[in-house]
Amino acid sequence: MSDPLERLGSEGAAALEESSIKEELCMEIDPPFRENLATAEDWRKALNRVVPAVVVLRTTACRAFDTESAGASYATGFVVDKRRGIILTNRHVVKPGPVVAEAMFVNREEIPVYPIYRDPVHDFGFFRYDPAAIEFLSYEEIPLTPEIACVGLEIRVVGNDSGEKVSILAGTLARLDRDAPHYKKDGYNDFNTFYMQAASGTKGGSSGSPVIDWQGRAVALNAGSKSSSASAFFFPLERVVRALKFLQEGRDSSRNKWAAVSIPRGTLQVTFLHKGFDETRRLGLQSETEQMVRHASPPGETGMLVVDSVVPGGPAHNLLEPGDVLVCINGNVITQFMKMETLLDDSVGEKIELQIERGGTPLTLNLVVQDLHSITPDYFLEVSGGVIHPLSYQQARNFRFHCGLVYVAEPGYMLFRAGVPRHAIIKKLGGVEISQLEDLISALSKLPRGARVPLEYISYMDRHRRKSVLVTIDRHEWYAPPQIYTRDDSTGLWIIKPALPPKSPLLSSGMGNLNQGLVNNVGLPDSGEVGRVDHMHQDINQEPVDGVTSMETSSEYVAEGPSSCNDSNIETKKRRVEEDSSADSIVIANCPLHESGDEKLEDSTNSENAFLREYQGASANASVAERVIEPTLVMFEVHVPPSCMLDGVHSQHFFGTGVIIYHSHNMGLVVVDKNTVAISVSDVMISFAAFPIEIPGEVVFLHPVHNYALVAYDPSALGPVGASLVRAAELLPEPPLRRGDAVYLVGLSRSLQATSRKSVVTNPYAALNIASADCPRYRATNMEVIELDTDFGSTFSGVLADEQGRVQAIWGSFSAQLKYGCSSSEDHQFVRGIPIYAISQVLDNIISGAKGPNLLINGVKRPMPLVRILEVELHPTLLSKARSFGLSDKWVQRLSHASLNSASCGLGLVIRV
């Protein structure tokens, strides 16, 4: 049983996390240890030779790949070949994917290092460096002597333990036959090998440290530790010595440059465990077989190898089963991992004979040894910030899937937006079955920008059910076109090439494809191009976290804050868009559908007339204000690409309600709060309450200090039916609301239907005073807002209207940060009314073509209004306190009189210093 508290030793962003104790390891000493005669002086001399050859490795994983996340970490390595410039460390330090690394020697000389090999299974790898770059340090390589490791051997672990550059930890080897530690269920794990164990207490940053004896010889490689105790786990060096010889021979044969070296590695895609003879008897091992094995094995052998798992689709699939006891390979009795792996590595591509016992029945099987490197990916596809590559043997073993399936190492923006989690296996895109990465690239090459296509995937946590999401191909060029990265082991770099053919529609940058698709498909509520998301996986940001692997740095895009998709309250908003917009879920007011000056679109067919009649009169009990306002309301879904997280935006995913304030044949404008549309560099999708359609929007105006934004849409994308149902709200900027006025608060419910209630204005001139956040970001300033006696809670937004449905204010969402104590803070969301008169002034300037910078909206250049502001921040204060600031009696009287007329409670404003 593996221990969930075992961890890799390198130090990353998630390093040094502690978790509760679930199980304790047996720490027995197998054979008696030998007497150690080393003195303190011997150790001092050995350490003087070893320390200069130990380096601190600073690595940055540029992309998530296979079992590793993108991030930075510290670790340790040591020089094993000075002349050729080879450093030994762990596989999880070298990384299977792109990595940038530097090595710092004890005298603070820092040099770049490049990966030349990482084992597909075992936890060791090599960096190379230029020996001539070390100018001021005298050092010697550390020899590798795996044969001297024995129980009771006194050892020292020299490395960057806990980020201390050089730490020397003492210990004694207690076991040589410990099972390989299990770190994560969805990450890197070593297997088919023994580990050594000692109570040396290594922590984060010590991965790759040499485990030396008193003569300064490396007997093992530090790999991990157990956080609940002082136990440390060391990888034996026999396979390291073999790989190093291949690298040295390859370097010598390539003269003046490094060349990619092929190190033969064979596999049956089977995981074995070493079980004692008492357990093999319970599995049905015959006594005659046990006697034969004991006689043929070295003295002291205590068990045999037993099949633990078989990867589907591998050479042993449907031939070997868990519980099978391995007896012989090619006639040789095999009870140790080392001997088995040596046979497999020497037999790549050849057929071998296995003799096993299954429940006491002897069986003989012939299997072909597979090349382990052929099922270890060395390339990946990057699309919209996501990393996709063939499923590796490591993850196939963890998830029990076939090797080579299309695996999502990092969702990136496009897949994250659709709700595809990390570790997903893509099975279908746009109706095309996906079995390998080339199928996905072919499917992507046929899609234009802005296309919306279904994607099916499976997860290892729910492997028997396919889940469907709707993927939107990036409309904007937030990221580079899809590219293929291929590892070059001769340089340690990754070579980039385009993934799509030059004439692929995805490489075109225009938006015409999207708009044309919308026009061609409108009128059908179930249209694939414009239909809303009927189903979105609710676990969009949920990711299993073990918290036991200290070196891994998670880069998941967890949306935080009151407007994020993780917030339980915002899930309510999210479901409003997700629910199916059936015919009886739309309410149309019995009033004119267009204001004067708008182009009226006539019905073209009898079916469209029937469609209109179906949507009308569905809410007989609604108030007049609700029936009038509903066709003007929209629901926003906003996604901010990670590469565009500007101005302190605190989330990637926002929802909110807006109201249409202008609608004509060539332009539509919607006003919404800036807690929903925070920045212009975002993907905005608009769902209409009057018609079940979702179309893109474009941010055209963001007020610099007040909490509202204007978003434009193309009315032609609605089609004739949608354009005839959707209309703009009538604005009522004057007279302003006063205390005690009755208003109707109207917004959208979960099914995109209008929800309203009658409320009373309690304070029409409430001054905002939002404190600065820890991370500088937008906050509304210099605003007076409207407060009501009752509302629908802090997540409900909409409009405030009179009895005739004329909009007097928008009911918008504000974001603030509440601080608790000196170090903790929490995002807080609240709603207030924003008077419509300021918004109507900006709208009038846009429509009338006032002077200002031009902005291209739906292919037409339109001037945007210039906003003049005082570059000061104001806050309220009592008039009685204003006297202390030097306010004259004359001004006190004038302000008192004005406050009585405006019911502003006698408050004045002073400049905040």
Secondary structure by P-SEA (a helix, b strand, c coil): cccccccccccccccccccccccccccccccccccccccaaaaaaaaaaccccbbbbbbbccccccccccccccbbbbbcccccbbbbbcccccccccccccccccccbbbbbbbcccccccccbbbbbcccccccbbbbbbbbbcccccccbbbbbbcccccccbbbbbbccccccccccccccccccccccccccccccccccccccccccccccccbbbccccccccbbbbbbcaaaaaaaaaaaaaaaaacccccccccbbbbccbbbbbbcaaaaaaacccaaaaaaaaaaccccccbbbbbcccccccccccccccccccccccccccccaaaaaaaaaacccbbbbbbbbcccbbbbbbbbbcccccccccbbbbcccbbbccccaaaaaaacccccccccccccccccccccccccccccccccccccaaaaaaaaaaccccbbbbbbbcccccccbbbbbbbbcccccccccbbbbbbcccccbbbbbbccccccccccccaaaaaaaaaacccccccccccccccccccccbbbbccccccccccccccccccccccccaaaaaaaaacccccccccccccccccccbbbbccccaaaaaaaaaaccccccccaaaaaacccbbbbbbbbccccccccccccccccccccccccccbbbbbbcccccccccbbbbbbbccccbbbbbbbccccccccbbbbbbbcccccaaaaaabbbbbbcccccccccbbbbbccccccccbbbbbbbbcccbbbbbbcccccbbbbbcccccccccccccccbbbbbbccccccccccbbbbbbbbccccbbbbbbbbbbbbaaaaaaaaaaaaacccccccccccbbbbbbbbbbccbbbbbbbaaaaaaacccaaaaaaaaaaaaaacccbbbbbbcc
